[in-house]
Amino acid sequence: QVRLVESGGGLVQAGGSLRLSCAASGRTFSSYDMGWFRQAPGKEREFVAGITWNGGSTFYADSVKGRFAISRDNGKNTVYLQMNSLKPEDTAVYYCNTVRGRTAFGSWGQGTQVTVSS
């Protein structure tokens, strides 16, 4: 099983950028598709972005397409989320997880808080 630790969140003004990291333990990380999710206060957790096991394909929620970019470094057991042109509605706790399509199937980490001020 892959254990995950998210980092890189913070407070940023609208229009700014942040880069999130998700460090994974376990030698099987490189065999999993990975995804980023987020949960805003009072809302359900939602899919944000995904990447296949070899980085060959990426896919995004419509709300972040063109602004966010997911990538991975299998040598470092890490997946990243570059977030640009941030909006107040991007404010949420961000999580990474193993995925099948847009559905998470692993255990959740503690997440990292992203707050975008207007």
TORNU-146982 format. One record per residue (C-alpha): residue in three letters; x, y, z. Coordinates in steps of 0.2 Angstrom, whole numbers, padded with zeros to 4 digits, always signed. Example, Ala and Ser with C-alpha at 12.3 -4.5 7.8 and 13.67 -1.06 7.14 Angstrom:
REM residues 2
ala+0062-0022+0039/ser+0068-0005+0036/
//
This chain:
REM residues 118
gln+0000+0000+0000/val+0006+0018-0004/arg+0007+0030+0010/leu+0005+0048+0005/val+0011+0065+0012/glu+0005+0081+0004/ser+0014+0098+0006/gly+0016+0115-0002/gly-0001+0123+0002/gly-0002+0141+0009/leu-0010+0158+0008/val-0009+0166-0009/gln-0018+0181-0018/ala-0030+0178-0032/gly-0020+0177-0048/gly-0005+0169-0039/ser+0003+0152-0040/leu+0007+0137-0029/arg+0016+0121-0032/leu+0009+0106-0022/ser+0019+0090-0019/cys+0014+0073-0014/ala+0028+0061-0007/ala+0024+0043-0008/ser+0032+0028+0001/gly+0033+0011-0006/arg+0042+0004-0021/thr+0026+0001-0030/phe+0022+0020-0033/ser+0028+0020-0051/ser+0015+0007-0055/tyr+0000+0018-0050/asp-0010+0031-0059/met-0011+0046-0047/gly-0023+0060-0044/trp-0026+0076-0034/phe-0042+0080-0026/arg-0049+0094-0015/gln-0062+0097-0002/ala-0069+0115+0001/pro-0078+0118+0018/gly-0096+0111+0017/lys-0093+0102+0000/glu-0089+0085-0006/arg-0071+0080-0010/glu-0069+0082-0029/phe-0057+0076-0042/val-0045+0089-0048/ala-0032+0081-0059/gly-0024+0064-0064/ile-0009+0057-0072/thr-0005+0039-0078/trp+0008+0028-0070/asn+0021+0033-0083/gly+0016+0051-0084/gly+0011+0048-0102/ser-0007+0055-0100/thr-0015+0069-0089/phe-0033+0073-0087/tyr-0041+0087-0077/ala-0058+0094-0070/asp-0065+0107-0081/ser-0064+0120-0067/val-0045+0119-0067/lys-0041+0115-0085/gly-0028+0127-0093/arg-0023+0133-0075/phe-0017+0118-0066/ala-0004+0105-0072/ile+0000+0088-0064/ser+0016+0079-0066/arg+0026+0066-0057/asp+0044+0060-0054/asn+0044+0041-0051/gly+0063+0042-0046/lys+0058+0053-0032/asn+0041+0044-0028/thr+0033+0061-0030/val+0018+0069-0039/tyr+0016+0088-0041/leu+0002+0100-0044/gln+0007+0116-0052/met-0008+0129-0049/asn-0008+0145-0058/ser-0020+0159-0060/leu-0028+0154-0043/lys-0045+0160-0039/pro-0054+0161-0022/glu-0065+0146-0027/asp-0049+0136-0027/thr-0048+0137-0008/ala-0049+0120-0001/val-0039+0106+0007/tyr-0029+0097-0007/tyr-0026+0078-0006/cys-0017+0066-0018/asn-0021+0047-0020/thr-0020+0032-0031/val-0033+0032-0044/arg-0043+0022-0056/gly-0049+0035-0069/arg-0055+0049-0058/thr-0059+0038-0043/ala-0048+0037-0028/phe-0045+0020-0021/gly-0031+0022-0008/ser-0030+0029+0010/trp-0030+0047+0012/gly-0016+0058+0019/gln-0018+0073+0029/gly-0020+0085+0015/thr-0013+0102+0013/gln-0023+0118+0015/val-0023+0131+0000/thr-0032+0148+0003/val-0034+0160-0011/ser-0038+0178-0005/ser-0048+0190-0016/
//
